[in-house]
């Protein structure tokens, strides 16, 4: 039955591969189940409510992605967006329910854009060279995250970054994980990434780094809305919080778009420059953002950690469906999930190796045409160096339009590129000016 529902044969995959890929994706992104409640509870939202809202957001977005679009992509509350949320609560002095309402308003607008052809047209309007650049940039970004989280790369006041102490357990266990996974990949062993993560987890446990004090917990099933969305939305407009709505909308729009392009490319879902069933996929995160805001979480985005499952062979919605079911079980297994996600050496090897896989797109960029290559180059540098998918894409869009106009090729630019290049320019000046 699963083969028929998720069309496994058409995608040249198996139930075993898809389920193991779902496990890998879950362990790669499960840190959000710990980090999101920690950040948002500091802004005043009750901790248990944030945890429940985080799981609800994952379920809504990921199940639509799995069953509607049949994509191996997971949707969850976005990192960076939760920090921005907490900052806005402090900066505006507004109650957290009002800032949640800005997420709700942004989510409703997001649904409208996703349900129409607008957002689909936006993805089609992005030049292929920029799409390849986005994929490479995100590959570098997640590799850097893996290196930084593991302590292999550390901050250095003199050189900005430098090599960390490889004698530290987290660092050398990460190296061990990388070696194990690479050897298994060379030997063409199925589930190489999952096996590598499992071995590091076992070693970490016996070394005392992975501490599992408790496995099960009885979750709270409080599913009442945190606020009246109509009343609080009116407060948003009365307080003039349009900028916050715009910021949430722009970041979620392009974070998800960039991630979806990158993971879809990796999974071989892009045919002739287009992604099939894109509208269902785009509705997944917009609906999840809106629902999450009602229960107590900041906006959602497609997770780049989905690429870890794709790298293991995941090609269909069964991968993301498995991850969603594990997220549901995490309501009962919260202590175990927290323990596994707290050891960077378990997930870092996967991020580093997946980043290397995504480098193949660099060969597809037209390096002999500076109007195509430099915008891609700006994106490739911008995303990992700013730590923001949104800002990196902004650089690429702006440079693309400027250089094409300078070369008198303005007619070759899609009208939506003009609109978003201008919006990005305003955003860069407004937020970072």
N, C-alpha and C positions, 0 to 999 in steps of 0.2 A: 504493500500500500504506500509506504514512504517513497518507494522508487517512482510510483506513478504521480503522487502529489507534487514532488519536487523535481520530477523529470531528470532523475539521476543518470539514466542511460544516455540521454541527449547531451548531458554535460560531461560524459566520460568519467564518472565518479561512482563511489559506492557508499552504502550506509555507514560502514565502518570508518571510512575516511572522513565523511562529513561530520559524524558525531565526535571523533577525536579532534577534528579541527574546531568544533564548537567548544570543546573543553579548553583547548589552547587559547582561543580568543577570550574565553571567560577569565582564565587566570591572568592573561595579559592586561585585561581592563578592569579586573575586580577591585583594584585599588580605589576606584571611584566610590565604591560602597562604603569606604572608610573616610576618604578625603572630603567628599562632598558634604556629608553630615558635619564633619569637623569645621569646615569653613563657614557653612551657612548657619550652624547653631551659634557661632560667634556673633552673627548679625542679629540674633534674637529668636530665630525659629527653633522650636523645640527639637532636640536631637532625634528622638524616635520618629517624629513626623517627617524630618528630612530623610531619614533612612528609608521609611516607607515610600515617600514620594520619589526617591531615587529609583527604587525597584519598580514602582508603577511606571515611571518614565521609560525605563529600559523595556518593560513588557509591552507597553503601547507602541513605541517606535519600532522595536525590533521584530515584534510579531507581524506588524504591517509590512515591514521590509521582507520578512521571511515568507509569509503567506500571500502577500499581494504582489510583490515584485520578484520573489524567488532569488533574492540577493544574499550573499554571505556577509552582509554588513550589519554591524550592531549600532544601535542608537542609544545614547546615554547622556546625562547632564555633562556639559562641556567644561573642561578645566580652563581657567582664565575667565570664563563667564561667571563662575561662582565667586571668584575673587572680586571681579568688577561689581557684582551684585552687593557684596558685603561693603565694598568701598562706597557705593552710592547710598546705602542706608546711613552710613556715617556722615557722608558729605552733605546730604540733603536734610538730614534730621527727620526724614519721614519715617513712618512706621514701616516695618518690613512687609506688611500686607499691601501697602501702596506700591512698593517697589516690585512685589510679586505681580501686582496688577499691570505694571509696565511690561513685564514678561508676557502676561496674558494678552495685552493689546498687540504686542509685537507678534505673538503666536497667531492671533486671528488674521492679521495682515499677511503673515507667512502662509497660512492655509489658503487664503484667496490667491496669492501669487502662485502657489504650488498647484492649485486645482485648475487654474487657467493655463494657457500655453505660454504665459510670460516666462516662468522660471525654466521651462523646458527650452524655450527659445534662447534664454540667457546662456545655457550650457552649450547649445549649438553655435552661439555667436562667438564663443571663445576660440581663438585661432589654435590650430593643432600644435604649433610650436610652444604656445603658452601652456597648453594641456600637458605636453611632455615635460615642460619645465616645472610645473606644479608637482607632477609625480616624482621627479628627481629631488625637488626641494623637500618634499615630505619624507622621502627616504632618508635624506641627510638629517632631517629634524629628528626622526625617531631613533636613528643611529646615535645622534648626539645625546638624546635623552637616556638611552641605554648606557652610554659611556659615562655620563655625568651621574646618573643614579647609582651606578656600581662603584663610583670612586676611581675609575680608571683615568678619567679626566677630571681635574679639579680647578677651581678658580685660583688665579695667581695675580697679585697686584702688579707685579713687574711685567709679566708677559700675557696678562689677561687669562690665559689657560695654560695648564701644564700637565704632565703625566703625574698621576697620583701614586700613592704607595701600593705597589703590587703585592706587598707582603700582607696587606689588610685582607681578612677573610672574604669580605664581599667582592673585592677586586679579583682575587685569584680564583674564587668559585665561579665568577662570571667568565673568566678566561677558560676555566675547565668546561663550563657549559658550552661555550663557543666551539671549543675543540671537539667535544663529543658530538654536537649537532653537525658540524662540518664533516667529520669523518663518516657519520651515518648518511649524510647527503651524498657524499662521494660514493659510498657503497649502495646508494639508491634504496635505503631502508625507508619504508613508509612510516610516517609519524615521527620523523627524526627530531623535529622541534619539541614535540610533546615528550618524547623519551628523554631528551636532554634536560628539559625542565624538571621532569620527574626525578632523574638521577640527582640533580643539584638539590632538589627539595629534600630527598632522603639524606644526602650528605650533610646538608644544613641542619637537619633535625638532630643527627648524632653529634654534630659539633656544638649544639646548643644555640645556634643562631635562630632556628625555627622553633619557636616555643608554642606548643598547642596545649593550653591549659584547659580549654573547654571546646566542645564541638557543637553541641546543640543549644538552642535557646528558644523560648516561647515568644513569638513575635506579637507585636501590638497590631491589631487590625482596625485601627481607627481610620475610617475612610470618609469622614465628614470633611467638607470643604473648609479651608482655613479662613475664608473671607467671602463676602458677597462680591462677585466679579463686576456686577453692574455699578454698585455704589463706589467701589474702589477705583474702577476705571474712570468714573466721573472725577474722583479726586486727582487722578493722574492729569487730566486735562485742566482742572482748576489750578493745580500747582504748576502747570506749564512744563511737565517733565517729558517734553517731546524728544529732547536730545537723548535721554536714556532709552526711550523706545526705539529711536533711530539706531543707536549704537548696538542694542541687542539684535535688531533686525539685520543690520549689515553683517555683523560678525557671524551670526548663525547661518545666514544665507551663503556667505562665501566660505566659511569653515567647512560646512557640509558639502557644498558644491565641489570644493577642492579635494576633500577627502574622498568623495564619491568617484570623482574622475580618476584619482590615483588608484583606489582599490579596484574599480571596475577595469582599468587598464591591466592591472596585475592579474586579475581573474580571467582576462580574455573576454570580457563582456561588451567591449567596445567594437562595433562592426561598422566599417566605413565612416569612422568619426562620430558615430551615434551610439547611445546606450539604450537598449530596449527596455520597455516597461519603466521608463524614467519617471513618469508622472506618479505612479504608485510609490516609488522609492522616495520621491520628493515630498509626498504627503506624509510619509512616515515621521520624519523629524519635526515637521510643522505641527502635526497633531500631538506628538509627544511633548513638544514645548508648551503647547496650550494646556494640556492636561496636567503636566508637571507643575505648572505655575499655580494651578488651583489647589494642589495638595501640599505644596511647600518646597518646590525646587526651582532653581534657576534654569534657563533654557538648555535644550538638548542639542546635540550635534551627532553626525555620523562619526564613529570612532576609528581613528587610524590604526588602532590595535587590531581591527578586523583583518588587517593584512597578515597578521600572524597565523590566523586560521587559513587564509587563502594560500599562504606559503606552504602550509602543510597539505594542500590539495583540496581544500574546501571550495566548492564552486557554486553551491546552491543555497536556497533558504534553509535547508536542513541544518547547515552549520550555524546560522544565526538563531534558528529556532532552538537548537540545543543550548546555546548560550543564554537565551531568554529563560528556558526552563531551569537552568542552573542559577540564574539570578532570582527566580521565584523561590527555589529551594534555599537560597541564601538568607531568606527571611528566617529560616530555622537554623541555618548553618553559619550565621553571621560571625561567631567567634573563629571558626575554621577559615572562612574566607579572609577575615581580617589578618589572621596569622600568616597565611600564604602570601598575601599581597604586601605584607610588611617587610619581606625579605627581597631586596632588589636583585640579588644574584639569581633568583628563580626566573624572573621575567626579562632581565636585561639582555641575556644572550639572544633571545628571540628577537628583540627590537633591533639589535645591532645587525644580525644576519639578514633580517627582512629588509632593512635599509639598503643593504648591498644588492639585494634582488632588484630593487626599484631603480638602480642606477642604469639599467639597460636602456631606459628611455632617453638617456643623454645622447645616444647615437642617432636618435631620430630627429634631433633638432637641426634646422638648416643654419649651420654656423657660418656659411659663406654670405649670408644676407643679414647685415647688422640690424635692420629694422625688425627682423624676426628673432635673431639670436640674443641681442642685448636685453629686450624685455624678458625673455626666458631666463637669461643670466641673472637679471635683477631679482627675479622671483626665486631662483635657486639659492641666491645669497640671502635674500630678504627673509624668507620663512625661518630658516634655522637661526640666523643671527638676531632677529627680533623676537623669536619665540612665539610668533603669531602667524598663523596661516593667512588670516585676513590682511595683515599689513604687507606680507610678502606678495600676495596677489595684487594688492593696491599698487605697489611699485611697478609690477609687470604691466598692468592695465594702462597706467599713466604714460609710461615710456613707450608702449606700443602705439598709442594714439599720437603722441608728440612726434615720434620718428616717422610714422607713416605720412603724417601731414607734411613734415619737412621734406620728404622724398616725393611729394606731390602724388601720393597714392591714397588720398583721403577717401576716394570713392570705393576703395576696397575694404574699408572699415565698416563692420556691421553697426547700424545705428545704436544698438544697445551698448556697444563698447564705448561710444561717446558719452552716453548718459552715465554709465558707471565709472568711467574714468574721471568725470567731473565730480561725482559723488565721493569717490575715493580721495580725490585731491582735497575736497572740502573736509572730509573726515580726518585726513592726515594733518592738515593745518589746524583744525579745531581741537583734536584730541592731543596731538603731539607738538603743536606749534608753540 
